[in-house]
Every structure is written in structure tokens, then in C-alpha cells.
């Protein structure tokens, strides 16, 4: 921020450094976006293949679905673990979205009775 204030207003001498910084920042943003997209595509492909193989070998859609979810959860847990300074709690907090803000324990939503 100090450099921007020192170089304000932009003139002929400051346009080139600002342009170089802008191009480098834009390239890093593009690379970050592409790596995230490729990572998601690879994980989803492996999870889909895992689902198909486990479903066929176990003759169980439920077992295949569980393995699919486990495959999708592992990269999240790995990323989360590397961001932590201490590895005490390996289960990251999960949030669920409910219809109209009701929770699962709400008796008005329980239709099984």
C-alpha cells in the first residue's frame, strides 16, 4: 500500500511496474483457478471410477456410494490437515443446509410418526 501511495498518481515511470505486477497477479489467479478445477475433475473422476468398481464387485449400490463419498472426502481432509498447525481434530466441522431453516431434530419436520 505504501508503494501505491508513493507512486500515485500513475505516470510514465510507474505504469510499467504496475502493469508487470497486474500481469503477474492475473497469471497467478488464473493458475490457481485452473489447478483447483483440474483437481476437482481428477477427484470426481477417481470417485466415479471407485463407485463403479465397488458397486460391481460388492453388488451393492449403497457400498459404492459410501466409497464414492469417502473418495471425495479424503482430499478435503488432506487440505484441511495441511492448513492446521496441530493435528488434534481430524474431522473438519460440517454444516448442512435445511429447508426453511429447520434442523433435522425439529419435530414438525419429522413425518415418520
N, C-alpha and C positions, 0 to 999 in steps of 0.2 A: 504494500500500500504506500509506503514511503517513496518507493521508486516511481510509482504512478504520479504521486503528488509532485515529485521533483521534475518529472518530465511533462507535466501539464502546463499549458495546452500542447498537444502534439504539434510538432513542426517537422521540418525536413530531416533533422538529425534523429528524431525519436520515432519516426514512422517505421523504419526498418527493424529496430529491436522489438517494437510492439507487434509487428507483423510476424516476425520469427516466433515470438512467444505464442501468438494466437495459432499459428500453423502447428507448432509442436503440441500445444494443448488440445487442439482439434484432432490431431493424429492419435494421441493417447486416448481420447474419448472414443474414437472410432475403434481402435484396437480393443479397448475394454469391452465395448458393446459386442464386437464380433466374437471375442473369446467367451463371453457369457452365453451368447447364442449357440455357438458350436458346442460348448459344454452341456447345455440343456439338450441339444439334439442328440449328442452321444449318450448321455444318461438315459434319455427316453428310449433310444434305440436298444440299448442293452437291457433296460427294464422290459420292453416289449418282447424281446427275444427270450428273456428269462421267463416271462409269463407263459409264452407259447410252449417252451420246452418243459417247464414244470407242470403245466396243465396236461400236456400229452403224457408225460411219464408217470404222473401221480393220478391221472384220471379224475382230477378234482379242480373245478373252476375256483373254488374258494382258496385252495392251497396256492394256485397260480397267482391269484390276486394278492395274497399275502406276500408272496415272494416279489411281486412287482412293486408293492409298496415299500418293502424292505430295501430293494434296489434303489428306489427313488429317495429313500430317507438317508442312506449312507453318505452320499455326497454332502447333504445339508449338515449332517453331524460332523463330518470331516472339516468342512469350512468353519463351522461353529467352534470346534475344538481348537483349531489353529488361531482363532481370534481371542481365545481365553488365555489369561496368564496362569491360572491354576485349573487343573483338570478334575475338579471335585464333583461337579454335577454334569454328567454326560447326557442327560435328557433335556434338550432345549425346551423352553416353555412353548406350548402350542395354544393357539386361540382358535375357536370355532365360531362361525357366523350362524346365528339363529334367525328364524323367521320372526319378524316384528319385535326383535329384541328379547324374545323369551328364551329362557335356558331350558336344557333338557330335563331338569328336575322340576319344572313348573307343572303342577298337577292339572292345570287347564289344558295343557298340550298332550297329556297322556291319554290316548284314545284306546289303549288296550284293555281298560277296565270295563 
